[in-house]
């Protein structure tokens, strides 16, 4: 048994985890922080040859964010502007900028692989 699995099982048995898991905000914040940590290590450890596919995946994820945000903005049962709809509209705006910029950067990266006109 590795030391990591021993530590993980010890943490899982703590009574504190029951209390933390019962608070949805803390659970969501924990997932968010872990996603940042994993994302940072995934992006910075990618070899240069895989940067273009990574940009394509990032654009796809931003597209999913736009779809999810649109579902949050449009609430058929209510005509009121809520915090959820405002945050959804902000997510649509920021993800749209990310998608547009990502396509421009990906296009520039792909242009580097094209043969230059003029003989060489």
VMD Tcl script that builds the backbone (N, CA, C; Angstrom):
set m [mol new atoms 360]
animate dup $m
set s [atomselect $m all]
$s set {name element resname resid chain x y z} {
  {N N UNK 1 A 0.849 -1.174 0.000}
  {CA C UNK 1 A 0.000 0.000 0.000}
  {C C UNK 1 A 0.895 1.237 0.000}
  {N N UNK 2 A 0.655 2.160 -0.913}
  {CA C UNK 2 A 1.506 3.344 -0.996}
  {C C UNK 2 A 1.154 4.351 0.091}
  {N N UNK 3 A 2.087 5.264 0.315}
  {CA C UNK 3 A 1.860 6.273 1.358}
  {C C UNK 3 A 0.727 7.216 0.969}
  {N N UNK 4 A 0.541 7.431 -0.336}
  {CA C UNK 4 A -0.551 8.294 -0.787}
  {C C UNK 4 A -1.907 7.674 -0.483}
  {N N UNK 5 A -2.051 6.379 -0.709}
  {CA C UNK 5 A -3.339 5.736 -0.423}
  {C C UNK 5 A -3.600 5.663 1.075}
  {N N UNK 6 A -2.538 5.507 1.875}
  {CA C UNK 6 A -2.709 5.509 3.328}
  {C C UNK 6 A -3.170 6.881 3.801}
  {N N UNK 7 A -2.546 7.937 3.251}
  {CA C UNK 7 A -2.935 9.296 3.634}
  {C C UNK 7 A -4.361 9.596 3.197}
  {N N UNK 8 A -4.732 9.145 1.999}
  {CA C UNK 8 A -6.087 9.401 1.503}
  {C C UNK 8 A -7.130 8.685 2.349}
  {N N UNK 9 A -6.836 7.461 2.765}
  {CA C UNK 9 A -7.805 6.749 3.594}
  {C C UNK 9 A -7.891 7.355 4.987}
  {N N UNK 10 A -6.779 7.892 5.484}
  {CA C UNK 10 A -6.803 8.549 6.797}
  {C C UNK 10 A -7.631 9.821 6.756}
  {N N UNK 11 A -7.492 10.587 5.678}
  {CA C UNK 11 A -8.269 11.822 5.535}
  {C C UNK 11 A -9.743 11.502 5.355}
  {N N UNK 12 A -10.049 10.439 4.639}
  {CA C UNK 12 A -11.445 10.075 4.393}
  {C C UNK 12 A -12.167 9.674 5.671}
  {N N UNK 13 A -11.439 9.212 6.662}
  {CA C UNK 13 A -12.064 8.770 7.899}
  {C C UNK 13 A -12.228 9.889 8.915}
  {N N UNK 14 A -11.718 11.065 8.611}
  {CA C UNK 14 A -11.852 12.177 9.549}
  {C C UNK 14 A -13.305 12.630 9.640}
  {N N UNK 15 A -13.774 12.989 10.821}
  {CA C UNK 15 A -15.159 13.463 10.947}
  {C C UNK 15 A -15.372 14.822 10.291}
  {N N UNK 16 A -14.300 15.540 10.002}
  {CA C UNK 16 A -14.417 16.861 9.384}
  {C C UNK 16 A -14.964 16.748 7.968}
  {N N UNK 17 A -14.624 15.689 7.262}
  {CA C UNK 17 A -15.069 15.552 5.879}
  {C C UNK 17 A -16.584 15.449 5.780}
  {N N UNK 18 A -17.204 14.885 6.779}
  {CA C UNK 18 A -18.667 14.806 6.782}
  {C C UNK 18 A -19.277 16.199 6.851}
  {N N UNK 19 A -18.697 17.052 7.694}
  {CA C UNK 19 A -19.206 18.412 7.858}
  {C C UNK 19 A -18.951 19.251 6.607}
  {N N UNK 20 A -17.768 19.127 6.026}
  {CA C UNK 20 A -17.425 19.906 4.841}
  {C C UNK 20 A -18.292 19.496 3.664}
  {N N UNK 21 A -18.526 18.211 3.501}
  {CA C UNK 21 A -19.317 17.733 2.375}
  {C C UNK 21 A -20.782 18.139 2.496}
  {N N UNK 22 A -21.238 18.462 3.712}
  {CA C UNK 22 A -22.634 18.843 3.869}
  {C C UNK 22 A -22.886 20.281 3.430}
  {N N UNK 23 A -21.838 21.098 3.335}
  {CA C UNK 23 A -21.985 22.479 2.881}
  {C C UNK 23 A -21.730 22.525 1.372}
  {N N UNK 24 A -22.744 22.799 0.575}
  {CA C UNK 24 A -22.566 22.758 -0.882}
  {C C UNK 24 A -21.569 23.798 -1.393}
  {N N UNK 25 A -21.509 24.965 -0.746}
  {CA C UNK 25 A -20.576 25.999 -1.199}
  {C C UNK 25 A -19.131 25.539 -1.026}
  {N N UNK 26 A -18.823 24.965 0.116}
  {CA C UNK 26 A -17.461 24.497 0.373}
  {C C UNK 26 A -17.108 23.348 -0.572}
  {N N UNK 27 A -18.055 22.465 -0.819}
  {CA C UNK 27 A -17.806 21.358 -1.748}
  {C C UNK 27 A -17.544 21.888 -3.154}
  {N N UNK 28 A -18.335 22.858 -3.599}
  {CA C UNK 28 A -18.134 23.448 -4.925}
  {C C UNK 28 A -16.821 24.211 -4.998}
  {N N UNK 29 A -16.487 24.934 -3.940}
  {CA C UNK 29 A -15.228 25.676 -3.902}
  {C C UNK 29 A -14.034 24.724 -3.943}
  {N N UNK 30 A -14.148 23.603 -3.256}
  {CA C UNK 30 A -13.076 22.608 -3.267}
  {C C UNK 30 A -12.879 22.038 -4.666}
  {N N UNK 31 A -13.958 21.719 -5.342}
  {CA C UNK 31 A -13.868 21.205 -6.712}
  {C C UNK 31 A -13.266 22.257 -7.634}
  {N N UNK 32 A -13.663 23.520 -7.456}
  {CA C UNK 32 A -13.139 24.607 -8.277}
  {C C UNK 32 A -11.630 24.760 -8.096}
  {N N UNK 33 A -11.170 24.753 -6.851}
  {CA C UNK 33 A -9.733 24.902 -6.576}
  {C C UNK 33 A -8.954 23.710 -7.123}
  {N N UNK 34 A -9.481 22.509 -6.963}
  {CA C UNK 34 A -8.809 21.332 -7.512}
  {C C UNK 34 A -8.768 21.374 -9.039}
  {N N UNK 35 A -9.827 21.873 -9.666}
  {CA C UNK 35 A -9.844 21.993 -11.130}
  {C C UNK 35 A -8.800 22.996 -11.605}
  {N N UNK 36 A -8.630 24.089 -10.858}
  {CA C UNK 36 A -7.590 25.064 -11.206}
  {C C UNK 36 A -6.214 24.412 -11.113}
  {N N UNK 37 A -5.982 23.682 -10.044}
  {CA C UNK 37 A -4.690 23.027 -9.832}
  {C C UNK 37 A -4.394 22.021 -10.945}
  {N N UNK 38 A -5.350 21.174 -11.257}
  {CA C UNK 38 A -5.156 20.168 -12.304}
  {C C UNK 38 A -4.996 20.838 -13.670}
  {N N UNK 39 A -5.821 21.842 -13.955}
  {CA C UNK 39 A -5.722 22.551 -15.229}
  {C C UNK 39 A -4.380 23.222 -15.426}
  {N N UNK 40 A -3.860 23.831 -14.376}
  {CA C UNK 40 A -2.548 24.482 -14.448}
  {C C UNK 40 A -1.474 23.472 -14.826}
  {N N UNK 41 A -1.472 22.330 -14.160}
  {CA C UNK 41 A -0.447 21.331 -14.438}
  {C C UNK 41 A -0.629 20.685 -15.807}
  {N N UNK 42 A -1.847 20.522 -16.253}
  {CA C UNK 42 A -2.075 19.947 -17.582}
  {C C UNK 42 A -1.569 20.892 -18.666}
  {N N UNK 43 A -1.891 22.180 -18.549}
  {CA C UNK 43 A -1.511 23.140 -19.586}
  {C C UNK 43 A -0.003 23.359 -19.615}
  {N N UNK 44 A 0.628 23.497 -18.485}
  {CA C UNK 44 A 2.056 23.812 -18.465}
  {C C UNK 44 A 2.937 22.603 -18.734}
  {N N UNK 45 A 2.421 21.399 -18.669}
  {CA C UNK 45 A 3.221 20.211 -18.948}
  {C C UNK 45 A 2.966 19.639 -20.335}
  {N N UNK 46 A 2.261 20.372 -21.172}
  {CA C UNK 46 A 1.980 19.918 -22.534}
  {C C UNK 46 A 3.194 20.208 -23.419}
  {N N UNK 47 A 3.542 19.251 -24.261}
  {CA C UNK 47 A 4.647 19.470 -25.199}
  {C C UNK 47 A 4.216 20.476 -26.260}
  {N N UNK 48 A 5.162 21.227 -26.830}
  {CA C UNK 48 A 4.801 22.254 -27.824}
  {C C UNK 48 A 4.028 21.714 -29.026}
  {N N UNK 49 A 4.245 20.462 -29.391}
  {CA C UNK 49 A 3.536 19.895 -30.546}
  {C C UNK 49 A 2.042 19.747 -30.293}
  {N N UNK 50 A 1.640 19.733 -29.035}
  {CA C UNK 50 A 0.228 19.534 -28.712}
  {C C UNK 50 A -0.507 20.828 -28.363}
  {N N UNK 51 A 0.118 21.979 -28.569}
  {CA C UNK 51 A -0.540 23.235 -28.221}
  {C C UNK 51 A -1.760 23.514 -29.101}
  {N N UNK 52 A -1.671 23.204 -30.389}
  {CA C UNK 52 A -2.811 23.450 -31.275}
  {C C UNK 52 A -4.013 22.583 -30.902}
  {N N UNK 53 A -3.853 21.274 -30.676}
  {CA C UNK 53 A -5.015 20.496 -30.223}
  {C C UNK 53 A -5.547 20.959 -28.872}
  {N N UNK 54 A -4.654 21.417 -27.997}
  {CA C UNK 54 A -5.095 21.920 -26.696}
  {C C UNK 54 A -5.958 23.162 -26.870}
  {N N UNK 55 A -5.590 24.029 -27.803}
  {CA C UNK 55 A -6.404 25.215 -28.083}
  {C C UNK 55 A -7.766 24.807 -28.640}
  {N N UNK 56 A -7.795 23.787 -29.486}
  {CA C UNK 56 A -9.069 23.330 -30.043}
  {C C UNK 56 A -9.980 22.791 -28.946}
  {N N UNK 57 A -9.406 22.052 -28.000}
  {CA C UNK 57 A -10.207 21.523 -26.892}
  {C C UNK 57 A -10.697 22.658 -26.004}
  {N N UNK 58 A -9.850 23.655 -25.785}
  {CA C UNK 58 A -10.251 24.812 -24.985}
  {C C UNK 58 A -11.415 25.541 -25.642}
  {N N UNK 59 A -11.378 25.677 -26.961}
  {CA C UNK 59 A -12.496 26.303 -27.672}
  {C C UNK 59 A -13.766 25.473 -27.531}
  {N N UNK 60 A -13.641 24.164 -27.573}
  {CA C UNK 60 A -14.816 23.302 -27.411}
  {C C UNK 60 A -15.407 23.441 -26.011}
  {N N UNK 61 A -14.546 23.515 -25.002}
  {CA C UNK 61 A -15.034 23.688 -23.631}
  {C C UNK 61 A -15.728 25.035 -23.484}
  {N N UNK 62 A -15.172 26.076 -24.102}
  {CA C UNK 62 A -15.820 27.389 -24.046}
  {C C UNK 62 A -17.177 27.358 -24.738}
  {N N UNK 63 A -17.289 26.579 -25.811}
  {CA C UNK 63 A -18.582 26.429 -26.473}
  {C C UNK 63 A -19.606 25.761 -25.574}
  {N N UNK 64 A -19.171 24.774 -24.802}
  {CA C UNK 64 A -20.072 24.120 -23.852}
  {C C UNK 64 A -20.497 25.099 -22.769}
  {N N UNK 65 A -19.566 25.955 -22.337}
  {CA C UNK 65 A -19.895 26.974 -21.333}
  {C C UNK 65 A -20.949 27.931 -21.873}
  {N N UNK 66 A -20.826 28.300 -23.140}
  {CA C UNK 66 A -21.811 29.205 -23.746}
  {C C UNK 66 A -23.192 28.552 -23.757}
  {N N UNK 67 A -23.259 27.285 -24.127}
  {CA C UNK 67 A -24.553 26.592 -24.149}
  {C C UNK 67 A -25.148 26.517 -22.743}
  {N N UNK 68 A -24.336 26.158 -21.754}
  {CA C UNK 68 A -24.819 26.092 -20.378}
  {C C UNK 68 A -25.257 27.447 -19.849}
  {N N UNK 69 A -24.511 28.486 -20.194}
  {CA C UNK 69 A -24.873 29.833 -19.751}
  {C C UNK 69 A -26.166 30.297 -20.411}
  {N N UNK 70 A -26.366 29.927 -21.675}
  {CA C UNK 70 A -27.619 30.289 -22.345}
  {C C UNK 70 A -28.809 29.636 -21.652}
  {N N UNK 71 A -28.625 28.401 -21.210}
  {CA C UNK 71 A -29.708 27.728 -20.497}
  {C C UNK 71 A -30.000 28.407 -19.161}
  {N N UNK 72 A -28.989 28.980 -18.530}
  {CA C UNK 72 A -29.195 29.675 -17.264}
  {C C UNK 72 A -29.834 31.044 -17.467}
  {N N UNK 73 A -29.502 31.702 -18.572}
  {CA C UNK 73 A -30.039 33.046 -18.826}
  {C C UNK 73 A -31.519 32.977 -19.156}
  {N N UNK 74 A -31.906 32.011 -19.972}
  {CA C UNK 74 A -33.290 31.909 -20.413}
  {C C UNK 74 A -34.071 31.082 -19.397}
  {N N UNK 75 A -34.886 31.763 -18.615}
  {CA C UNK 75 A -35.758 31.080 -17.657}
  {C C UNK 75 A -37.183 31.294 -18.132}
  {N N UNK 76 A -37.800 30.249 -18.624}
  {CA C UNK 76 A -39.116 30.367 -19.241}
  {C C UNK 76 A -40.192 30.699 -18.218}
  {N N UNK 77 A -40.049 30.252 -16.989}
  {CA C UNK 77 A -41.088 30.443 -15.986}
  {C C UNK 77 A -41.103 31.837 -15.377}
  {N N UNK 78 A -40.054 32.600 -15.545}
  {CA C UNK 78 A -39.959 33.885 -14.860}
  {C C UNK 78 A -39.535 34.976 -15.829}
  {N N UNK 79 A -40.074 36.161 -15.629}
  {CA C UNK 79 A -39.701 37.319 -16.429}
  {C C UNK 79 A -38.737 38.228 -15.672}
  {N N UNK 80 A -38.331 37.820 -14.473}
  {CA C UNK 80 A -37.464 38.649 -13.650}
  {C C UNK 80 A -35.998 38.423 -14.008}
  {N N UNK 81 A -35.207 39.471 -13.797}
  {CA C UNK 81 A -33.763 39.355 -13.960}
  {C C UNK 81 A -33.190 38.916 -12.615}
  {N N UNK 82 A -32.567 37.747 -12.603}
  {CA C UNK 82 A -32.009 37.205 -11.367}
  {C C UNK 82 A -30.482 37.228 -11.440}
  {N N UNK 83 A -29.850 36.954 -10.311}
  {CA C UNK 83 A -28.391 36.888 -10.269}
  {C C UNK 83 A -27.878 35.787 -11.192}
  {N N UNK 84 A -28.608 34.695 -11.264}
  {CA C UNK 84 A -28.209 33.594 -12.139}
  {C C UNK 84 A -28.214 34.016 -13.599}
  {N N UNK 85 A -29.227 34.776 -14.009}
  {CA C UNK 85 A -29.284 35.210 -15.405}
  {C C UNK 85 A -28.202 36.241 -15.715}
  {N N UNK 86 A -27.883 37.098 -14.761}
  {CA C UNK 86 A -26.817 38.087 -14.972}
  {C C UNK 86 A -25.462 37.386 -15.077}
  {N N UNK 87 A -25.197 36.441 -14.179}
  {CA C UNK 87 A -23.940 35.695 -14.242}
  {C C UNK 87 A -23.863 34.842 -15.509}
  {N N UNK 88 A -24.996 34.301 -15.944}
  {CA C UNK 88 A -25.022 33.547 -17.192}
  {C C UNK 88 A -24.707 34.422 -18.390}
  {N N UNK 89 A -25.250 35.643 -18.399}
  {CA C UNK 89 A -24.961 36.579 -19.489}
  {C C UNK 89 A -23.482 36.959 -19.492}
  {N N UNK 90 A -22.913 37.162 -18.315}
  {CA C UNK 90 A -21.485 37.466 -18.214}
  {C C UNK 90 A -20.647 36.285 -18.707}
  {N N UNK 91 A -21.068 35.065 -18.368}
  {CA C UNK 91 A -20.355 33.868 -18.833}
  {C C UNK 91 A -20.424 33.744 -20.349}
  {N N UNK 92 A -21.572 34.066 -20.935}
  {CA C UNK 92 A -21.696 34.036 -22.398}
  {C C UNK 92 A -20.732 35.024 -23.033}
  {N N UNK 93 A -20.676 36.224 -22.489}
  {CA C UNK 93 A -19.801 37.267 -23.031}
  {C C UNK 93 A -18.331 36.854 -22.943}
  {N N UNK 94 A -17.891 36.421 -21.765}
  {CA C UNK 94 A -16.485 36.069 -21.581}
  {C C UNK 94 A -16.096 34.823 -22.375}
  {N N UNK 95 A -16.961 33.824 -22.413}
  {CA C UNK 95 A -16.652 32.616 -23.179}
  {C C UNK 95 A -16.642 32.907 -24.675}
  {N N UNK 96 A -17.481 33.833 -25.133}
  {CA C UNK 96 A -17.478 34.202 -26.551}
  {C C UNK 96 A -16.168 34.882 -26.930}
  {N N UNK 97 A -15.669 35.751 -26.053}
  {CA C UNK 97 A -14.365 36.377 -26.296}
  {C C UNK 97 A -13.275 35.308 -26.333}
  {N N UNK 98 A -13.353 34.355 -25.427}
  {CA C UNK 98 A -12.364 33.278 -25.379}
  {C C UNK 98 A -12.411 32.425 -26.645}
  {N N UNK 99 A -13.602 32.123 -27.129}
  {CA C UNK 99 A -13.731 31.325 -28.353}
  {C C UNK 99 A -13.155 32.084 -29.546}
  {N N UNK 100 A -13.519 33.353 -29.680}
  {CA C UNK 100 A -13.035 34.160 -30.805}
  {C C UNK 100 A -11.510 34.275 -30.769}
  {N N UNK 101 A -10.959 34.600 -29.606}
  {CA C UNK 101 A -9.507 34.704 -29.475}
  {C C UNK 101 A -8.821 33.370 -29.697}
  {N N UNK 102 A -9.438 32.300 -29.233}
  {CA C UNK 102 A -8.862 30.974 -29.419}
  {C C UNK 102 A -8.797 30.575 -30.883}
  {N N UNK 103 A -9.836 30.915 -31.644}
  {CA C UNK 103 A -9.803 30.619 -33.075}
  {C C UNK 103 A -8.724 31.433 -33.781}
  {N N UNK 104 A -8.545 32.692 -33.384}
  {CA C UNK 104 A -7.488 33.504 -33.997}
  {C C UNK 104 A -6.102 32.936 -33.693}
  {N N UNK 105 A -5.870 32.571 -32.451}
  {CA C UNK 105 A -4.567 32.013 -32.068}
  {C C UNK 105 A -4.336 30.673 -32.756}
  {N N UNK 106 A -5.360 29.832 -32.820}
  {CA C UNK 106 A -5.223 28.537 -33.487}
  {C C UNK 106 A -4.924 28.725 -34.968}
  {N N UNK 107 A -5.583 29.685 -35.607}
  {CA C UNK 107 A -5.322 29.954 -37.023}
  {C C UNK 107 A -3.885 30.408 -37.239}
  {N N UNK 108 A -3.386 31.262 -36.365}
  {CA C UNK 108 A -1.996 31.718 -36.486}
  {C C UNK 108 A -1.018 30.566 -36.264}
  {N N UNK 109 A -1.346 29.676 -35.341}
  {CA C UNK 109 A -0.470 28.524 -35.099}
  {C C UNK 109 A -0.460 27.587 -36.305}
  {N N UNK 110 A -1.614 27.374 -36.916}
  {CA C UNK 110 A -1.680 26.500 -38.087}
  {C C UNK 110 A -1.006 27.131 -39.296}
  {N N UNK 111 A -1.040 28.459 -39.399}
  {CA C UNK 111 A -0.374 29.139 -40.510}
  {C C UNK 111 A 1.140 28.958 -40.460}
  {N N UNK 112 A 1.695 28.718 -39.298}
  {CA C UNK 112 A 3.142 28.503 -39.193}
  {C C UNK 112 A 3.562 27.206 -39.875}
  {N N UNK 113 A 2.637 26.252 -40.026}
  {CA C UNK 113 A 2.971 24.972 -40.636}
  {C C UNK 113 A 2.785 24.966 -42.153}
  {N N UNK 114 A 2.199 26.013 -42.710}
  {CA C UNK 114 A 1.983 26.073 -44.151}
  {C C UNK 114 A 3.285 26.438 -44.860}
  {N N UNK 115 A 3.431 25.916 -46.081}
  {CA C UNK 115 A 4.611 26.245 -46.883}
  {C C UNK 115 A 4.523 27.692 -47.340}
  {N N UNK 116 A 5.646 28.384 -47.261}
  {CA C UNK 116 A 5.663 29.793 -47.655}
  {C C UNK 116 A 5.703 29.904 -49.172}
  {N N UNK 117 A 5.028 30.914 -49.696}
  {CA C UNK 117 A 5.036 31.167 -51.131}
  {C C UNK 117 A 6.331 31.898 -51.467}
  {N N UNK 118 A 6.963 31.504 -52.553}
  {CA C UNK 118 A 8.168 32.195 -52.966}
  {C C UNK 118 A 9.364 31.269 -53.088}
  {N N UNK 119 A 9.167 29.985 -53.047}
  {CA C UNK 119 A 10.253 29.077 -53.351}
  {C C UNK 119 A 10.858 28.343 -52.178}
  {N N UNK 120 A 11.016 28.946 -51.049}
  {CA C UNK 120 A 11.707 28.262 -49.954}
  {C C UNK 120 A 10.778 27.476 -49.133}
}
mol reanalyze $m
mol bondsrecalc $m
mol representation Tube
mol addrep $m
